[in-house]
Amino acid sequence: MTKPLWVVAGAVLVVMGLVWTLQGFDVIEGSAMSGTTTWSVIGPVVVVIGAALVWVGLRGRKS
């Protein structure tokens, strides 16, 4: 996978994780996921994984 794909995949995961977190904390209402503790935990984990992918994609190779 090329570096831009890592950045895009990571950014998508960050956005998804943020949405899941906000749904878990019942900030975004109207979903079966709203107000559920499970998504309050899974969301931040996905955000961290996505941020790590973005960091790997943006990190320059020294070769």
CHARMM internal coordinates of N, CA and C (Angstrom, degrees):
IC EDIT
DIST 1 N 1 CA 1.4451
DIST 1 CA 1 C 1.5274
ANGL 1 N 1 CA 1 C 108.00
DIST 1 C 2 N 1.3166
ANGL 1 CA 1 C 2 N 115.94
DIHE 1 N 1 CA 1 C 2 N 137.87
DIST 2 N 2 CA 1.4571
ANGL 1 C 2 N 2 CA 118.99
DIHE 1 CA 1 C 2 N 2 CA 180.00
DIST 2 CA 2 C 1.5206
ANGL 2 N 2 CA 2 C 111.06
DIHE 1 C 2 N 2 CA 2 C -81.96
DIST 2 C 3 N 1.3273
ANGL 2 CA 2 C 3 N 115.47
DIHE 2 N 2 CA 2 C 3 N 166.12
DIST 3 N 3 CA 1.4600
ANGL 2 C 3 N 3 CA 119.97
DIHE 2 CA 2 C 3 N 3 CA -176.46
DIST 3 CA 3 C 1.5251
ANGL 3 N 3 CA 3 C 113.70
DIHE 2 C 3 N 3 CA 3 C -60.87
DIST 3 C 4 N 1.3462
ANGL 3 CA 3 C 4 N 120.12
DIHE 3 N 3 CA 3 C 4 N -41.71
DIST 4 N 4 CA 1.4742
ANGL 3 C 4 N 4 CA 118.13
DIHE 3 CA 3 C 4 N 4 CA 178.58
DIST 4 CA 4 C 1.5332
ANGL 4 N 4 CA 4 C 112.87
DIHE 3 C 4 N 4 CA 4 C -60.65
DIST 4 C 5 N 1.3087
ANGL 4 CA 4 C 5 N 117.52
DIHE 4 N 4 CA 4 C 5 N -32.51
DIST 5 N 5 CA 1.4591
ANGL 4 C 5 N 5 CA 119.97
DIHE 4 CA 4 C 5 N 5 CA 177.71
DIST 5 CA 5 C 1.5271
ANGL 5 N 5 CA 5 C 111.66
DIHE 4 C 5 N 5 CA 5 C -67.39
DIST 5 C 6 N 1.3218
ANGL 5 CA 5 C 6 N 117.13
DIHE 5 N 5 CA 5 C 6 N -36.76
DIST 6 N 6 CA 1.4634
ANGL 5 C 6 N 6 CA 120.95
DIHE 5 CA 5 C 6 N 6 CA 176.26
DIST 6 CA 6 C 1.5249
ANGL 6 N 6 CA 6 C 109.99
DIHE 5 C 6 N 6 CA 6 C -62.14
DIST 6 C 7 N 1.3420
ANGL 6 CA 6 C 7 N 115.95
DIHE 6 N 6 CA 6 C 7 N -42.74
DIST 7 N 7 CA 1.4667
ANGL 6 C 7 N 7 CA 120.34
DIHE 6 CA 6 C 7 N 7 CA -178.55
DIST 7 CA 7 C 1.5235
ANGL 7 N 7 CA 7 C 110.47
DIHE 6 C 7 N 7 CA 7 C -66.24
DIST 7 C 8 N 1.3300
ANGL 7 CA 7 C 8 N 117.07
DIHE 7 N 7 CA 7 C 8 N -45.18
DIST 8 N 8 CA 1.4665
ANGL 7 C 8 N 8 CA 120.94
DIHE 7 CA 7 C 8 N 8 CA -179.57
DIST 8 CA 8 C 1.5290
ANGL 8 N 8 CA 8 C 110.40
DIHE 7 C 8 N 8 CA 8 C -64.62
DIST 8 C 9 N 1.3149
ANGL 8 CA 8 C 9 N 116.98
DIHE 8 N 8 CA 8 C 9 N -46.25
DIST 9 N 9 CA 1.4700
ANGL 8 C 9 N 9 CA 120.52
DIHE 8 CA 8 C 9 N 9 CA 179.42
DIST 9 CA 9 C 1.5260
ANGL 9 N 9 CA 9 C 110.62
DIHE 8 C 9 N 9 CA 9 C -61.39
DIST 9 C 10 N 1.3198
ANGL 9 CA 9 C 10 N 116.70
DIHE 9 N 9 CA 9 C 10 N -42.10
DIST 10 N 10 CA 1.4559
ANGL 9 C 10 N 10 CA 120.55
DIHE 9 CA 9 C 10 N 10 CA 178.52
DIST 10 CA 10 C 1.5194
ANGL 10 N 10 CA 10 C 112.16
DIHE 9 C 10 N 10 CA 10 C -64.92
DIST 10 C 11 N 1.3278
ANGL 10 CA 10 C 11 N 116.89
DIHE 10 N 10 CA 10 C 11 N -41.01
DIST 11 N 11 CA 1.4653
ANGL 10 C 11 N 11 CA 120.81
DIHE 10 CA 10 C 11 N 11 CA 179.48
DIST 11 CA 11 C 1.5285
ANGL 11 N 11 CA 11 C 110.80
DIHE 10 C 11 N 11 CA 11 C -64.70
DIST 11 C 12 N 1.3248
ANGL 11 CA 11 C 12 N 116.63
DIHE 11 N 11 CA 11 C 12 N -40.41
DIST 12 N 12 CA 1.4674
ANGL 11 C 12 N 12 CA 120.21
DIHE 11 CA 11 C 12 N 12 CA 177.88
DIST 12 CA 12 C 1.5253
ANGL 12 N 12 CA 12 C 109.92
DIHE 11 C 12 N 12 CA 12 C -62.92
DIST 12 C 13 N 1.3238
ANGL 12 CA 12 C 13 N 117.16
DIHE 12 N 12 CA 12 C 13 N -42.50
DIST 13 N 13 CA 1.4617
ANGL 12 C 13 N 13 CA 120.51
DIHE 12 CA 12 C 13 N 13 CA 178.90
DIST 13 CA 13 C 1.5326
ANGL 13 N 13 CA 13 C 111.40
DIHE 12 C 13 N 13 CA 13 C -64.81
DIST 13 C 14 N 1.3225
ANGL 13 CA 13 C 14 N 117.21
DIHE 13 N 13 CA 13 C 14 N -37.98
DIST 14 N 14 CA 1.4614
ANGL 13 C 14 N 14 CA 120.11
DIHE 13 CA 13 C 14 N 14 CA 178.53
DIST 14 CA 14 C 1.5300
ANGL 14 N 14 CA 14 C 109.99
DIHE 13 C 14 N 14 CA 14 C -63.03
DIST 14 C 15 N 1.3242
ANGL 14 CA 14 C 15 N 116.73
DIHE 14 N 14 CA 14 C 15 N -46.16
DIST 15 N 15 CA 1.4694
ANGL 14 C 15 N 15 CA 120.17
DIHE 14 CA 14 C 15 N 15 CA 179.96
DIST 15 CA 15 C 1.5317
ANGL 15 N 15 CA 15 C 110.55
DIHE 14 C 15 N 15 CA 15 C -63.70
DIST 15 C 16 N 1.3296
ANGL 15 CA 15 C 16 N 116.61
DIHE 15 N 15 CA 15 C 16 N -45.43
DIST 16 N 16 CA 1.4643
ANGL 15 C 16 N 16 CA 119.91
DIHE 15 CA 15 C 16 N 16 CA 178.52
DIST 16 CA 16 C 1.5292
ANGL 16 N 16 CA 16 C 110.75
DIHE 15 C 16 N 16 CA 16 C -60.28
DIST 16 C 17 N 1.3121
ANGL 16 CA 16 C 17 N 116.54
DIHE 16 N 16 CA 16 C 17 N -44.01
DIST 17 N 17 CA 1.4576
ANGL 16 C 17 N 17 CA 120.62
DIHE 16 CA 16 C 17 N 17 CA 179.58
DIST 17 CA 17 C 1.5199
ANGL 17 N 17 CA 17 C 112.51
DIHE 16 C 17 N 17 CA 17 C -62.89
DIST 17 C 18 N 1.3325
ANGL 17 CA 17 C 18 N 116.12
DIHE 17 N 17 CA 17 C 18 N -38.99
DIST 18 N 18 CA 1.4649
ANGL 17 C 18 N 18 CA 119.37
DIHE 17 CA 17 C 18 N 18 CA 177.56
DIST 18 CA 18 C 1.5209
ANGL 18 N 18 CA 18 C 111.22
DIHE 17 C 18 N 18 CA 18 C -65.08
DIST 18 C 19 N 1.3238
ANGL 18 CA 18 C 19 N 116.85
DIHE 18 N 18 CA 18 C 19 N -42.95
DIST 19 N 19 CA 1.4670
ANGL 18 C 19 N 19 CA 120.23
DIHE 18 CA 18 C 19 N 19 CA 178.55
DIST 19 CA 19 C 1.5228
ANGL 19 N 19 CA 19 C 110.19
DIHE 18 C 19 N 19 CA 19 C -62.80
DIST 19 C 20 N 1.3306
ANGL 19 CA 19 C 20 N 117.13
DIHE 19 N 19 CA 19 C 20 N -45.21
DIST 20 N 20 CA 1.4570
ANGL 19 C 20 N 20 CA 120.51
DIHE 19 CA 19 C 20 N 20 CA 179.86
DIST 20 CA 20 C 1.5255
ANGL 20 N 20 CA 20 C 111.28
DIHE 19 C 20 N 20 CA 20 C -62.77
DIST 20 C 21 N 1.3389
ANGL 20 CA 20 C 21 N 116.54
DIHE 20 N 20 CA 20 C 21 N -39.60
DIST 21 N 21 CA 1.4548
ANGL 20 C 21 N 21 CA 120.31
DIHE 20 CA 20 C 21 N 21 CA 178.64
DIST 21 CA 21 C 1.5219
ANGL 21 N 21 CA 21 C 110.76
DIHE 20 C 21 N 21 CA 21 C -63.34
DIST 21 C 22 N 1.3311
ANGL 21 CA 21 C 22 N 116.29
DIHE 21 N 21 CA 21 C 22 N -47.09
DIST 22 N 22 CA 1.4588
ANGL 21 C 22 N 22 CA 119.90
DIHE 21 CA 21 C 22 N 22 CA -179.77
DIST 22 CA 22 C 1.5234
ANGL 22 N 22 CA 22 C 111.46
DIHE 21 C 22 N 22 CA 22 C -64.69
DIST 22 C 23 N 1.3252
ANGL 22 CA 22 C 23 N 117.54
DIHE 22 N 22 CA 22 C 23 N -35.71
DIST 23 N 23 CA 1.4617
ANGL 22 C 23 N 23 CA 119.85
DIHE 22 CA 22 C 23 N 23 CA 175.80
DIST 23 CA 23 C 1.5246
ANGL 23 N 23 CA 23 C 110.06
DIHE 22 C 23 N 23 CA 23 C -67.82
DIST 23 C 24 N 1.3058
ANGL 23 CA 23 C 24 N 117.51
DIHE 23 N 23 CA 23 C 24 N -40.47
DIST 24 N 24 CA 1.4589
ANGL 23 C 24 N 24 CA 120.78
DIHE 23 CA 23 C 24 N 24 CA 179.85
DIST 24 CA 24 C 1.5147
ANGL 24 N 24 CA 24 C 112.47
DIHE 23 C 24 N 24 CA 24 C -62.96
DIST 24 C 25 N 1.3352
ANGL 24 CA 24 C 25 N 116.59
DIHE 24 N 24 CA 24 C 25 N -36.12
DIST 25 N 25 CA 1.4691
ANGL 24 C 25 N 25 CA 120.95
DIHE 24 CA 24 C 25 N 25 CA 178.26
DIST 25 CA 25 C 1.5197
ANGL 25 N 25 CA 25 C 112.11
DIHE 24 C 25 N 25 CA 25 C -87.70
DIST 25 C 26 N 1.3280
ANGL 25 CA 25 C 26 N 116.87
DIHE 25 N 25 CA 25 C 26 N 7.72
DIST 26 N 26 CA 1.4588
ANGL 25 C 26 N 26 CA 124.19
DIHE 25 CA 25 C 26 N 26 CA 176.22
DIST 26 CA 26 C 1.5303
ANGL 26 N 26 CA 26 C 113.29
DIHE 25 C 26 N 26 CA 26 C 64.31
DIST 26 C 27 N 1.3292
ANGL 26 CA 26 C 27 N 116.88
DIHE 26 N 26 CA 26 C 27 N 26.97
DIST 27 N 27 CA 1.4607
ANGL 26 C 27 N 27 CA 121.33
DIHE 26 CA 26 C 27 N 27 CA 173.75
DIST 27 CA 27 C 1.5272
ANGL 27 N 27 CA 27 C 108.85
DIHE 26 C 27 N 27 CA 27 C -78.44
DIST 27 C 28 N 1.3335
ANGL 27 CA 27 C 28 N 116.01
DIHE 27 N 27 CA 27 C 28 N -41.16
DIST 28 N 28 CA 1.4696
ANGL 27 C 28 N 28 CA 122.48
DIHE 27 CA 27 C 28 N 28 CA 173.54
DIST 28 CA 28 C 1.5200
ANGL 28 N 28 CA 28 C 106.02
DIHE 27 C 28 N 28 CA 28 C -100.46
DIST 28 C 29 N 1.3173
ANGL 28 CA 28 C 29 N 115.59
DIHE 28 N 28 CA 28 C 29 N 117.28
DIST 29 N 29 CA 1.4682
ANGL 28 C 29 N 29 CA 120.31
DIHE 28 CA 28 C 29 N 29 CA -175.83
DIST 29 CA 29 C 1.5269
ANGL 29 N 29 CA 29 C 110.47
DIHE 28 C 29 N 29 CA 29 C -104.44
DIST 29 C 30 N 1.3167
ANGL 29 CA 29 C 30 N 114.99
DIHE 29 N 29 CA 29 C 30 N 172.29
DIST 30 N 30 CA 1.4555
ANGL 29 C 30 N 30 CA 120.97
DIHE 29 CA 29 C 30 N 30 CA 174.16
DIST 30 CA 30 C 1.5102
ANGL 30 N 30 CA 30 C 115.06
DIHE 29 C 30 N 30 CA 30 C 94.92
DIST 30 C 31 N 1.3137
ANGL 30 CA 30 C 31 N 117.24
DIHE 30 N 30 CA 30 C 31 N 19.08
DIST 31 N 31 CA 1.4547
ANGL 30 C 31 N 31 CA 121.03
DIHE 30 CA 30 C 31 N 31 CA -179.23
DIST 31 CA 31 C 1.5323
ANGL 31 N 31 CA 31 C 108.37
DIHE 30 C 31 N 31 CA 31 C -134.97
DIST 31 C 32 N 1.3208
ANGL 31 CA 31 C 32 N 115.44
DIHE 31 N 31 CA 31 C 32 N 158.25
DIST 32 N 32 CA 1.4614
ANGL 31 C 32 N 32 CA 119.62
DIHE 31 CA 31 C 32 N 32 CA 175.37
DIST 32 CA 32 C 1.5346
ANGL 32 N 32 CA 32 C 110.52
DIHE 31 C 32 N 32 CA 32 C -66.01
DIST 32 C 33 N 1.3393
ANGL 32 CA 32 C 33 N 116.97
DIHE 32 N 32 CA 32 C 33 N -19.99
DIST 33 N 33 CA 1.4582
ANGL 32 C 33 N 33 CA 121.89
DIHE 32 CA 32 C 33 N 33 CA 179.66
DIST 33 CA 33 C 1.5233
ANGL 33 N 33 CA 33 C 111.74
DIHE 32 C 33 N 33 CA 33 C -82.94
DIST 33 C 34 N 1.3213
ANGL 33 CA 33 C 34 N 118.05
DIHE 33 N 33 CA 33 C 34 N -13.78
DIST 34 N 34 CA 1.4635
ANGL 33 C 34 N 34 CA 121.79
DIHE 33 CA 33 C 34 N 34 CA -175.77
DIST 34 CA 34 C 1.5255
ANGL 34 N 34 CA 34 C 111.22
DIHE 33 C 34 N 34 CA 34 C -67.77
DIST 34 C 35 N 1.3253
ANGL 34 CA 34 C 35 N 115.28
DIHE 34 N 34 CA 34 C 35 N 132.21
DIST 35 N 35 CA 1.4587
ANGL 34 C 35 N 35 CA 121.11
DIHE 34 CA 34 C 35 N 35 CA 177.30
DIST 35 CA 35 C 1.5139
ANGL 35 N 35 CA 35 C 114.64
DIHE 34 C 35 N 35 CA 35 C 73.36
DIST 35 C 36 N 1.3362
ANGL 35 CA 35 C 36 N 117.80
DIHE 35 N 35 CA 35 C 36 N 18.25
DIST 36 N 36 CA 1.4585
ANGL 35 C 36 N 36 CA 121.95
DIHE 35 CA 35 C 36 N 36 CA -178.91
DIST 36 CA 36 C 1.5279
ANGL 36 N 36 CA 36 C 109.93
DIHE 35 C 36 N 36 CA 36 C -103.47
DIST 36 C 37 N 1.3163
ANGL 36 CA 36 C 37 N 116.32
DIHE 36 N 36 CA 36 C 37 N 127.73
DIST 37 N 37 CA 1.4586
ANGL 36 C 37 N 37 CA 121.41
DIHE 36 CA 36 C 37 N 37 CA -177.58
DIST 37 CA 37 C 1.5263
ANGL 37 N 37 CA 37 C 112.00
DIHE 36 C 37 N 37 CA 37 C -60.96
DIST 37 C 38 N 1.3043
ANGL 37 CA 37 C 38 N 117.22
DIHE 37 N 37 CA 37 C 38 N -33.09
DIST 38 N 38 CA 1.4668
ANGL 37 C 38 N 38 CA 121.07
DIHE 37 CA 37 C 38 N 38 CA -179.15
DIST 38 CA 38 C 1.5201
ANGL 38 N 38 CA 38 C 110.82
DIHE 37 C 38 N 38 CA 38 C -54.84
DIST 38 C 39 N 1.3218
ANGL 38 CA 38 C 39 N 117.64
DIHE 38 N 38 CA 38 C 39 N -45.74
DIST 39 N 39 CA 1.4596
ANGL 38 C 39 N 39 CA 121.52
DIHE 38 CA 38 C 39 N 39 CA -177.39
DIST 39 CA 39 C 1.5180
ANGL 39 N 39 CA 39 C 111.43
DIHE 38 C 39 N 39 CA 39 C -75.80
DIST 39 C 40 N 1.3351
ANGL 39 CA 39 C 40 N 116.97
DIHE 39 N 39 CA 39 C 40 N -21.72
DIST 40 N 40 CA 1.4619
ANGL 39 C 40 N 40 CA 120.47
DIHE 39 CA 39 C 40 N 40 CA 174.49
DIST 40 CA 40 C 1.5244
ANGL 40 N 40 CA 40 C 110.81
DIHE 39 C 40 N 40 CA 40 C -70.14
DIST 40 C 41 N 1.3180
ANGL 40 CA 40 C 41 N 117.36
DIHE 40 N 40 CA 40 C 41 N -20.93
DIST 41 N 41 CA 1.4616
ANGL 40 C 41 N 41 CA 122.41
DIHE 40 CA 40 C 41 N 41 CA 179.04
DIST 41 CA 41 C 1.5279
ANGL 41 N 41 CA 41 C 110.73
DIHE 40 C 41 N 41 CA 41 C -97.43
DIST 41 C 42 N 1.3208
ANGL 41 CA 41 C 42 N 117.05
DIHE 41 N 41 CA 41 C 42 N -45.44
DIST 42 N 42 CA 1.4614
ANGL 41 C 42 N 42 CA 121.32
DIHE 41 CA 41 C 42 N 42 CA -177.50
DIST 42 CA 42 C 1.5278
ANGL 42 N 42 CA 42 C 111.07
DIHE 41 C 42 N 42 CA 42 C -65.65
DIST 42 C 43 N 1.3308
ANGL 42 CA 42 C 43 N 117.39
DIHE 42 N 42 CA 42 C 43 N -39.77
DIST 43 N 43 CA 1.4638
ANGL 42 C 43 N 43 CA 121.56
DIHE 42 CA 42 C 43 N 43 CA -177.57
DIST 43 CA 43 C 1.5174
ANGL 43 N 43 CA 43 C 113.96
DIHE 42 C 43 N 43 CA 43 C -55.25
DIST 43 C 44 N 1.3355
ANGL 43 CA 43 C 44 N 118.82
DIHE 43 N 43 CA 43 C 44 N -54.94
DIST 44 N 44 CA 1.4725
ANGL 43 C 44 N 44 CA 119.18
DIHE 43 CA 43 C 44 N 44 CA 179.57
DIST 44 CA 44 C 1.5344
ANGL 44 N 44 CA 44 C 113.46
DIHE 43 C 44 N 44 CA 44 C -62.69
DIST 44 C 45 N 1.3215
ANGL 44 CA 44 C 45 N 117.26
DIHE 44 N 44 CA 44 C 45 N -32.35
DIST 45 N 45 CA 1.4673
ANGL 44 C 45 N 45 CA 120.05
DIHE 44 CA 44 C 45 N 45 CA 177.18
DIST 45 CA 45 C 1.5274
ANGL 45 N 45 CA 45 C 109.68
DIHE 44 C 45 N 45 CA 45 C -63.90
DIST 45 C 46 N 1.3214
ANGL 45 CA 45 C 46 N 116.92
DIHE 45 N 45 CA 45 C 46 N -43.44
DIST 46 N 46 CA 1.4708
ANGL 45 C 46 N 46 CA 121.44
DIHE 45 CA 45 C 46 N 46 CA 178.84
DIST 46 CA 46 C 1.5253
ANGL 46 N 46 CA 46 C 110.23
DIHE 45 C 46 N 46 CA 46 C -65.68
DIST 46 C 47 N 1.3376
ANGL 46 CA 46 C 47 N 117.34
DIHE 46 N 46 CA 46 C 47 N -37.20
DIST 47 N 47 CA 1.4732
ANGL 46 C 47 N 47 CA 120.52
DIHE 46 CA 46 C 47 N 47 CA 177.58
DIST 47 CA 47 C 1.5237
ANGL 47 N 47 CA 47 C 110.08
DIHE 46 C 47 N 47 CA 47 C -61.38
DIST 47 C 48 N 1.3192
ANGL 47 CA 47 C 48 N 117.58
DIHE 47 N 47 CA 47 C 48 N -44.74
DIST 48 N 48 CA 1.4713
ANGL 47 C 48 N 48 CA 121.02
DIHE 47 CA 47 C 48 N 48 CA -179.50
DIST 48 CA 48 C 1.5253
ANGL 48 N 48 CA 48 C 110.95
DIHE 47 C 48 N 48 CA 48 C -64.56
DIST 48 C 49 N 1.3229
ANGL 48 CA 48 C 49 N 117.22
DIHE 48 N 48 CA 48 C 49 N -41.98
DIST 49 N 49 CA 1.4701
ANGL 48 C 49 N 49 CA 120.52
DIHE 48 CA 48 C 49 N 49 CA 178.28
DIST 49 CA 49 C 1.5309
ANGL 49 N 49 CA 49 C 109.90
DIHE 48 C 49 N 49 CA 49 C -63.35
DIST 49 C 50 N 1.3231
ANGL 49 CA 49 C 50 N 116.75
DIHE 49 N 49 CA 49 C 50 N -43.89
DIST 50 N 50 CA 1.4653
ANGL 49 C 50 N 50 CA 120.73
DIHE 49 CA 49 C 50 N 50 CA 178.95
DIST 50 CA 50 C 1.5196
ANGL 50 N 50 CA 50 C 111.65
DIHE 49 C 50 N 50 CA 50 C -62.91
DIST 50 C 51 N 1.3283
ANGL 50 CA 50 C 51 N 116.80
DIHE 50 N 50 CA 50 C 51 N -42.56
DIST 51 N 51 CA 1.4643
ANGL 50 C 51 N 51 CA 120.12
DIHE 50 CA 50 C 51 N 51 CA 178.64
DIST 51 CA 51 C 1.5284
ANGL 51 N 51 CA 51 C 110.96
DIHE 50 C 51 N 51 CA 51 C -63.36
DIST 51 C 52 N 1.3263
ANGL 51 CA 51 C 52 N 116.89
DIHE 51 N 51 CA 51 C 52 N -36.73
DIST 52 N 52 CA 1.4681
ANGL 51 C 52 N 52 CA 120.50
DIHE 51 CA 51 C 52 N 52 CA 177.20
DIST 52 CA 52 C 1.5271
ANGL 52 N 52 CA 52 C 110.46
DIHE 51 C 52 N 52 CA 52 C -64.78
DIST 52 C 53 N 1.3280
ANGL 52 CA 52 C 53 N 117.15
DIHE 52 N 52 CA 52 C 53 N -40.31
DIST 53 N 53 CA 1.4685
ANGL 52 C 53 N 53 CA 119.96
DIHE 52 CA 52 C 53 N 53 CA 177.74
DIST 53 CA 53 C 1.5235
ANGL 53 N 53 CA 53 C 111.44
DIHE 52 C 53 N 53 CA 53 C -64.78
DIST 53 C 54 N 1.3254
ANGL 53 CA 53 C 54 N 116.64
DIHE 53 N 53 CA 53 C 54 N -41.06
DIST 54 N 54 CA 1.4711
ANGL 53 C 54 N 54 CA 119.85
DIHE 53 CA 53 C 54 N 54 CA 177.30
DIST 54 CA 54 C 1.5218
ANGL 54 N 54 CA 54 C 109.53
DIHE 53 C 54 N 54 CA 54 C -62.37
DIST 54 C 55 N 1.3289
ANGL 54 CA 54 C 55 N 117.20
DIHE 54 N 54 CA 54 C 55 N -42.70
DIST 55 N 55 CA 1.4655
ANGL 54 C 55 N 55 CA 120.81
DIHE 54 CA 54 C 55 N 55 CA -179.52
DIST 55 CA 55 C 1.5385
ANGL 55 N 55 CA 55 C 110.81
DIHE 54 C 55 N 55 CA 55 C -62.46
DIST 55 C 56 N 1.3305
ANGL 55 CA 55 C 56 N 115.88
DIHE 55 N 55 CA 55 C 56 N -42.99
DIST 56 N 56 CA 1.4700
ANGL 55 C 56 N 56 CA 119.40
DIHE 55 CA 55 C 56 N 56 CA 178.78
DIST 56 CA 56 C 1.5256
ANGL 56 N 56 CA 56 C 110.15
DIHE 55 C 56 N 56 CA 56 C -64.18
DIST 56 C 57 N 1.3345
ANGL 56 CA 56 C 57 N 116.61
DIHE 56 N 56 CA 56 C 57 N -40.06
DIST 57 N 57 CA 1.4640
ANGL 56 C 57 N 57 CA 119.78
DIHE 56 CA 56 C 57 N 57 CA 179.93
DIST 57 CA 57 C 1.5091
ANGL 57 N 57 CA 57 C 113.30
DIHE 56 C 57 N 57 CA 57 C -67.66
DIST 57 C 58 N 1.3289
ANGL 57 CA 57 C 58 N 117.61
DIHE 57 N 57 CA 57 C 58 N -33.62
DIST 58 N 58 CA 1.4597
ANGL 57 C 58 N 58 CA 121.03
DIHE 57 CA 57 C 58 N 58 CA -178.10
DIST 58 CA 58 C 1.5203
ANGL 58 N 58 CA 58 C 113.17
DIHE 57 C 58 N 58 CA 58 C -86.43
DIST 58 C 59 N 1.3104
ANGL 58 CA 58 C 59 N 116.56
DIHE 58 N 58 CA 58 C 59 N -17.98
DIST 59 N 59 CA 1.4645
ANGL 58 C 59 N 59 CA 120.90
DIHE 58 CA 58 C 59 N 59 CA -178.98
DIST 59 CA 59 C 1.5170
ANGL 59 N 59 CA 59 C 109.18
DIHE 58 C 59 N 59 CA 59 C -68.45
DIST 59 C 60 N 1.2837
ANGL 59 CA 59 C 60 N 115.63
DIHE 59 N 59 CA 59 C 60 N 130.67
DIST 60 N 60 CA 1.4634
ANGL 59 C 60 N 60 CA 120.31
DIHE 59 CA 59 C 60 N 60 CA -179.70
DIST 60 CA 60 C 1.5130
ANGL 60 N 60 CA 60 C 112.51
DIHE 59 C 60 N 60 CA 60 C -81.70
DIST 60 C 61 N 1.3218
ANGL 60 CA 60 C 61 N 115.89
DIHE 60 N 60 CA 60 C 61 N 141.97
DIST 61 N 61 CA 1.4676
ANGL 60 C 61 N 61 CA 119.98
DIHE 60 CA 60 C 61 N 61 CA 176.19
DIST 61 CA 61 C 1.5065
ANGL 61 N 61 CA 61 C 109.30
DIHE 60 C 61 N 61 CA 61 C -83.28
DIST 61 C 62 N 1.3003
ANGL 61 CA 61 C 62 N 116.08
DIHE 61 N 61 CA 61 C 62 N 136.76
DIST 62 N 62 CA 1.4657
ANGL 61 C 62 N 62 CA 120.73
DIHE 61 CA 61 C 62 N 62 CA 179.78
DIST 62 CA 62 C 1.5168
ANGL 62 N 62 CA 62 C 109.09
DIHE 61 C 62 N 62 CA 62 C -103.62
DIST 62 C 63 N 1.3349
ANGL 62 CA 62 C 63 N 114.29
DIHE 62 N 62 CA 62 C 63 N 83.13
DIST 63 N 63 CA 1.4697
ANGL 62 C 63 N 63 CA 117.40
DIHE 62 CA 62 C 63 N 63 CA 179.23
DIST 63 CA 63 C 1.4965
ANGL 63 N 63 CA 63 C 110.99
DIHE 62 C 63 N 63 CA 63 C -134.71
END
COOR INIT
IC SEED 1 N 1 CA 1 C
IC BUILD
